[in-house]
Amino acid sequence: MVNLPQKYIQTIKSIHKEEGETWLRNFDSLIEYCEEKWSLKVLAPFELSYNFVAPAEKKDGHKVVLKLSVPTKEFQSEVEALNFFAGDGMLRILDVEIEKGILILNHLIPGDTLATLENDIEATEIAAGIMKSLWVQETLDSRLPQIEEREQSLIKFLKAHPTGKAPITQDLLQKAIHTFRRLLQEKRKRYILHGDLHHYNILKSESTWVAIDPKGLVGEREYDTIQFLLNNLPDDQIEPILSKRISVLVDKLKLNERRILAWGFAHSILSICWSLEDGEEYSEPFYKSIFAFEKLHNEKFGCLTKQNF
């Protein structure tokens, strides 16, 4: 039997409601099913957030990683994205059962996150290399969510909270929706994106670095940089760090800096809204980044809400 942390249990219940309650009730049986089918022993889990992830040892001593998720559309997108990205730069699937929300994955050693690197420029260069290796142009057979769904999430939040919800004001919501709309109106080449690429989803594997936990999303490349830009930030001096990171990404990946700043502003607001919807505490650096992105854009390219992109 695996003892799940109470905070993790509450997260599953908060996000997945009745489906999450059922999944938790059947969790021990799910572990037993995995141990029997794949002839393995599930060990103590890693630090848990939204999914159960734990090392597991097979009878021959070989270690793998077991990832269990509440079976949702998001889980299906993750599996599809993992298959699109199969190869260099992405963690490899060993086996999967989509209906049960089970993934058997390659075990990365030592598995340190990119956040352990003290040199922020070096970390950004590594992330840029992974982004370049992952992104592939959209294909007709992709069933991954489209970036327009992110705009719809903001619109839904505004309808639910027409005067805003602290700390996100009505004005910020309207600006974010306007920015999303303006960016999407200019049709850009679309790619299969990771959708959640940041320091804690990039792990060390021997002499290289590998991405994990893709959400899977179809959109422009500039959008896929934002989660990295938002993560592993201090409480203060956010603006100069963002500026340096963006310079590296623009140089290494030949991206449009104006669009990165505009997406950064809009997505920072969306990220806070997601936290509020899930009943979680929002990230203070994420909130401060809203205004850092806006300030950098306005200084370099003029007022965010008046510019074409």
C-alpha positions as CSV (number, residue, x, y, z in Angstrom):
1,M,0.0,0.0,0.0
2,V,1.2,3.5,-0.9
3,N,0.5,6.3,1.5
4,L,-0.4,9.3,-0.5
5,P,0.3,12.8,1.0
6,Q,-2.8,14.6,2.2
7,K,-2.0,17.6,0.1
8,Y,-1.9,15.5,-3.1
9,I,-5.2,13.8,-2.2
10,Q,-6.8,17.2,-1.8
11,T,-5.4,18.4,-5.1
12,I,-6.8,15.4,-6.9
13,K,-10.2,15.9,-5.3
14,S,-10.2,19.7,-6.0
15,I,-9.3,19.3,-9.7
16,H,-11.1,16.1,-10.7
17,K,-14.1,16.2,-8.3
18,E,-16.1,12.9,-8.3
19,E,-13.9,11.3,-10.9
20,G,-10.9,12.0,-8.6
21,E,-12.7,10.6,-5.6
22,T,-13.3,7.3,-7.5
23,W,-9.7,7.2,-8.8
24,L,-8.4,7.6,-5.2
25,R,-10.7,4.9,-3.9
26,N,-9.3,2.5,-6.5
27,F,-5.7,3.6,-6.2
28,D,-4.4,0.6,-4.2
29,S,-6.0,-1.8,-6.7
30,L,-4.4,0.2,-9.6
31,I,-0.9,-0.2,-8.0
32,E,-1.5,-3.9,-7.5
33,Y,-2.6,-4.2,-11.2
34,C,0.6,-2.4,-12.4
35,E,2.9,-4.5,-10.1
36,E,1.3,-7.7,-11.4
37,K,1.1,-6.9,-15.1
38,W,4.6,-5.5,-15.5
39,S,6.3,-7.6,-12.8
40,L,7.6,-4.7,-10.8
41,K,7.7,-3.3,-7.3
42,V,6.5,0.3,-6.9
43,L,8.9,2.3,-4.6
44,A,8.3,5.5,-2.6
45,P,7.0,8.2,-5.0
46,F,8.8,11.4,-6.0
47,E,7.4,14.7,-4.8
48,L,3.8,14.6,-6.0
49,S,1.8,17.5,-7.6
50,Y,-0.9,16.6,-10.1
51,N,0.0,13.0,-11.0
52,F,1.4,10.0,-9.1
53,V,5.0,9.4,-10.2
54,A,7.3,6.9,-8.6
55,P,10.3,4.7,-9.4
56,A,9.6,1.1,-9.8
57,E,12.0,-1.9,-9.9
58,K,11.5,-4.9,-12.2
59,K,12.4,-8.4,-11.2
60,D,15.6,-8.2,-13.2
61,G,16.6,-5.1,-11.1
62,H,16.0,-2.7,-14.0
63,K,14.4,0.6,-12.8
64,V,11.5,2.3,-14.6
65,V,9.1,5.1,-13.7
66,L,5.4,4.5,-13.1
67,K,3.2,7.5,-13.8
68,L,-0.5,7.3,-12.9
69,S,-3.0,9.9,-13.9
70,V,-6.8,10.3,-13.6
71,P,-7.8,9.3,-17.2
72,T,-8.7,12.6,-18.9
73,K,-8.4,14.3,-22.2
74,E,-5.3,16.0,-20.9
75,F,-3.7,12.6,-20.2
76,Q,-4.5,11.5,-23.8
77,S,-2.9,14.7,-25.1
78,E,0.2,13.9,-23.0
79,V,0.5,10.4,-24.5
80,E,0.0,11.8,-28.0
81,A,2.6,14.5,-27.5
82,L,5.1,11.9,-26.1
83,N,4.7,9.9,-29.3
84,F,5.2,13.0,-31.5
85,F,8.4,13.9,-29.6
86,A,9.8,10.4,-29.3
87,G,13.5,10.6,-29.7
88,D,16.2,13.0,-28.6
89,G,15.2,15.6,-26.0
90,M,12.1,13.8,-24.6
91,L,11.6,11.0,-22.1
92,R,10.7,7.7,-23.7
93,I,7.5,5.7,-23.2
94,L,8.1,2.0,-22.5
95,D,4.4,1.1,-22.2
96,V,1.0,2.7,-21.8
97,E,-2.7,2.0,-21.0
98,I,-4.6,5.1,-21.9
99,E,-7.9,3.8,-20.5
100,K,-6.4,3.4,-17.0
101,G,-4.2,6.4,-17.1
102,I,-1.0,4.4,-16.8
103,L,2.4,5.3,-18.3
104,I,5.6,3.2,-17.9
105,L,8.6,5.5,-18.6
106,N,12.3,5.4,-18.9
107,H,14.1,6.1,-15.6
108,L,16.4,9.1,-15.8
109,I,19.7,9.1,-13.8
110,P,20.5,11.2,-11.9
111,G,17.2,13.0,-12.6
112,D,18.2,16.4,-11.3
113,T,16.0,19.3,-12.5
114,L,17.3,22.2,-14.6
115,A,16.5,24.4,-11.6
116,T,19.6,22.9,-9.8
117,L,21.8,24.8,-12.2
118,E,23.0,28.1,-10.7
119,N,23.9,29.7,-14.0
120,D,20.6,31.0,-15.3
121,I,22.0,31.8,-18.8
122,E,23.4,28.2,-19.1
123,A,20.0,26.9,-18.0
124,T,18.2,29.0,-20.6
125,E,20.6,27.8,-23.4
126,I,19.9,24.2,-22.4
127,A,16.2,24.8,-22.5
128,A,16.5,26.5,-25.9
129,G,18.3,23.4,-27.2
130,I,15.5,21.1,-26.0
131,M,12.9,23.4,-27.5
132,K,14.6,23.3,-30.9
133,S,14.9,19.5,-30.8
134,L,11.2,19.0,-29.8
135,W,9.2,21.4,-32.0
136,V,7.8,19.8,-35.1
137,Q,5.3,21.4,-37.5
138,E,1.6,20.7,-37.0
139,T,0.4,17.6,-38.8
140,L,-3.1,16.9,-40.0
141,D,-3.5,13.8,-37.9
142,S,-2.9,15.7,-34.6
143,R,-5.8,15.7,-32.1
144,L,-3.9,17.9,-29.6
145,P,-5.6,21.0,-28.2
146,Q,-5.2,24.2,-30.1
147,I,-3.9,27.4,-28.6
148,E,-7.4,29.0,-29.2
149,E,-8.6,27.0,-26.2
150,R,-6.3,29.0,-24.0
151,E,-8.1,32.2,-25.1
152,Q,-11.4,30.5,-24.4
153,S,-10.2,29.7,-20.8
154,L,-9.7,33.5,-20.2
155,I,-13.1,34.3,-21.7
156,K,-14.7,31.6,-19.5
157,F,-13.0,33.1,-16.4
158,L,-14.2,36.6,-17.2
159,K,-17.8,35.4,-17.6
160,A,-17.5,33.6,-14.2
161,H,-15.9,36.7,-12.6
162,P,-17.1,39.8,-14.6
163,T,-15.5,42.2,-12.1
164,G,-12.3,40.1,-11.8
165,K,-11.0,38.0,-8.9
166,A,-8.2,39.2,-6.8
167,P,-5.5,39.7,-7.7
168,I,-6.6,39.6,-11.3
169,T,-8.7,42.7,-12.1
170,Q,-11.4,43.1,-14.8
171,D,-9.0,45.4,-16.7
172,L,-6.2,42.8,-16.7
173,L,-8.6,40.1,-17.9
174,Q,-9.8,42.3,-20.8
175,K,-6.3,43.2,-21.8
176,A,-5.2,39.5,-21.8
177,I,-8.2,38.5,-24.0
178,H,-7.5,41.4,-26.3
179,T,-3.8,40.4,-26.5
180,F,-4.6,36.7,-27.2
181,R,-7.1,37.8,-29.9
182,R,-4.7,40.2,-31.6
183,L,-1.9,37.6,-31.6
184,L,-4.1,34.9,-33.0
185,Q,-5.5,37.1,-35.8
186,E,-2.1,37.1,-37.4
187,K,-1.8,33.6,-38.7
188,R,1.6,32.1,-37.8
189,K,3.1,28.8,-38.7
190,R,2.0,26.2,-36.1
191,Y,4.0,23.6,-34.3
192,I,3.4,20.7,-31.9
193,L,4.4,22.3,-28.6
194,H,5.4,20.8,-25.2
195,G,2.8,23.1,-23.5
196,D,4.4,23.1,-20.1
197,L,8.2,23.3,-20.6
198,H,10.0,24.7,-17.6
199,H,13.0,24.1,-15.3
200,Y,11.2,21.3,-13.3
201,N,10.1,19.5,-16.5
202,I,13.7,19.2,-17.8
203,L,15.8,16.5,-16.1
204,K,19.4,15.4,-16.2
205,S,20.0,12.0,-17.8
206,E,23.7,11.0,-17.7
207,S,25.4,13.5,-19.9
208,T,22.3,15.1,-21.5
209,W,19.1,16.9,-20.5
210,V,15.6,15.5,-21.3
211,A,12.1,17.0,-21.2
212,I,9.3,15.3,-19.3
213,D,5.5,15.8,-18.8
214,P,4.4,17.4,-22.0
215,K,0.8,18.7,-22.1
216,G,0.7,18.8,-25.9
217,L,-0.5,21.9,-27.6
218,V,-0.7,23.3,-31.2
219,G,0.4,26.9,-31.5
220,E,3.3,29.1,-32.4
221,R,6.8,28.6,-31.0
222,E,7.0,31.9,-29.1
223,Y,4.1,30.7,-26.8
224,D,6.0,27.6,-25.7
225,T,8.7,29.7,-24.2
226,I,6.5,31.4,-21.6
227,Q,6.3,28.6,-19.0
228,F,10.1,28.5,-18.9
229,L,10.4,32.2,-18.6
230,L,7.9,32.3,-15.7
231,N,9.6,29.5,-13.6
232,N,12.5,29.5,-11.2
233,L,12.2,33.3,-10.6
234,P,13.1,35.2,-7.5
235,D,10.6,37.5,-5.7
236,D,12.5,40.6,-6.8
237,Q,14.5,41.7,-9.9
238,I,12.2,39.7,-12.2
239,E,12.4,42.1,-15.1
240,P,16.2,41.9,-15.8
241,I,16.1,38.1,-15.5
242,L,13.2,37.9,-18.0
243,S,15.0,40.2,-20.4
244,K,18.2,38.1,-20.3
245,R,16.4,34.9,-20.8
246,I,14.4,36.3,-23.7
247,S,17.6,37.5,-25.4
248,V,19.0,34.0,-25.3
249,L,15.8,32.4,-26.7
250,V,15.5,35.0,-29.4
251,D,19.1,34.5,-30.4
252,K,19.2,30.7,-30.3
253,L,15.8,30.0,-31.8
254,K,15.3,33.1,-34.1
255,L,12.0,34.0,-32.4
256,N,10.0,37.2,-32.4
257,E,10.8,39.1,-29.2
258,R,7.6,41.3,-29.4
259,R,5.4,38.2,-29.6
260,I,7.2,36.6,-26.7
261,L,6.6,39.6,-24.5
262,A,2.9,39.9,-25.6
263,W,2.3,36.1,-25.0
264,G,4.2,36.5,-21.7
265,F,1.8,39.2,-20.5
266,A,-1.3,37.3,-21.5
267,H,-0.3,33.8,-20.4
268,S,0.9,35.1,-17.0
269,I,-2.6,36.3,-16.3
270,L,-4.0,33.0,-17.6
271,S,-1.7,31.0,-15.2
272,I,-3.0,33.0,-12.2
273,C,-6.6,32.4,-13.3
274,W,-5.9,28.6,-13.5
275,S,-4.6,28.7,-9.9
276,L,-7.6,30.6,-8.7
277,E,-10.0,28.1,-10.5
278,D,-8.2,25.2,-8.8
279,G,-8.4,26.8,-5.4
280,E,-4.6,27.0,-5.1
281,E,-2.4,29.8,-4.0
282,Y,-1.1,31.8,-7.0
283,S,2.5,32.3,-7.6
284,E,3.7,35.8,-6.6
285,P,6.6,35.8,-9.2
286,F,4.0,34.9,-11.9
287,Y,1.9,37.8,-10.8
288,K,4.8,40.2,-10.9
289,S,5.8,38.9,-14.3
290,I,2.5,40.2,-15.8
291,F,3.8,43.8,-15.3
292,A,7.4,43.0,-16.1
293,F,6.3,41.6,-19.5
294,E,4.1,44.6,-20.1
295,K,6.8,47.1,-19.2
296,L,9.4,45.4,-21.4
297,H,7.0,45.4,-24.3
298,N,5.9,49.0,-23.9
299,E,9.5,50.2,-23.6
300,K,10.7,48.4,-26.7
301,F,7.7,48.2,-29.0
302,G,5.1,50.7,-27.7
303,C,1.8,50.2,-25.7
304,L,0.9,46.5,-25.6
305,T,-2.8,47.0,-26.2
306,K,-2.3,49.4,-29.2
307,Q,0.2,47.4,-31.2
308,N,-0.1,45.0,-34.0
309,F,2.0,41.9,-33.7
